[in-house]
Amino acid sequence: MKVAIIDSQFNKDSFYKVIHIDIFNDQVLTNTDIYPPPSHCDICLDLITSELINNKNIIFYCLPVLDDKNTTSVEKLKKALKWCIKNNIDVINLSLGTIKYKDIMKLHYILNKVTKKSVVFAAMSNNNKFCYPCCHPQVIGVETQQSESGKIVTVSKKIGVNYSVRYGLNQKLNVLNNYYRITDNSYACAYLCNLYLKRTEI
């Protein structure tokens, strides 16, 4: 299985097979830093790979499109999605989105193509009622919801968002001896992607 994480730069070594791709120059990158602090992509990767049993069957591709300010362009995202189509990626984890209508129009066609070949998880990028590609009908949209009790994953009440991952004020996930509080939509998205990979392990 091939899993692509479209996110920020990947900065550290991993127990899993991770290929760091510079899609803009068509080359494989070496990890830039194996010491803390971890990047946003590192944390998402930790959450996605947590407690996977048959990890040898999964290859992870990190496609950095976010800059130091965690912003990007539609053109960069489109290029990353086209790379996923070309390389037959099975699962995509996205931690970014837009609310601009002109961006949505540019992304809709490529998302229609990529979702025919890949399972796509996308986080709400903000607290607005609408965000794209999270709200694309063939994308699994994920948000967080603060709650001290109840199921961890529930069906979202927001239009266009599929699932809510709850978090309590004292709830943390222990991942490789690092503790993460899922107060962020992108971490919730990575967590749900992890649950999917566990279900599909052979």
Helices and strands as residue ranges (DSSP letters): E 2-7, E 18-22, E 27-29, H 40-49, G 55-57, E 59-64, H 74-86, E 91-94, H 101-114, E 119-123, E 140-146, E 153-155, E 163-167, E 173-175, E 178-180, H 185-200
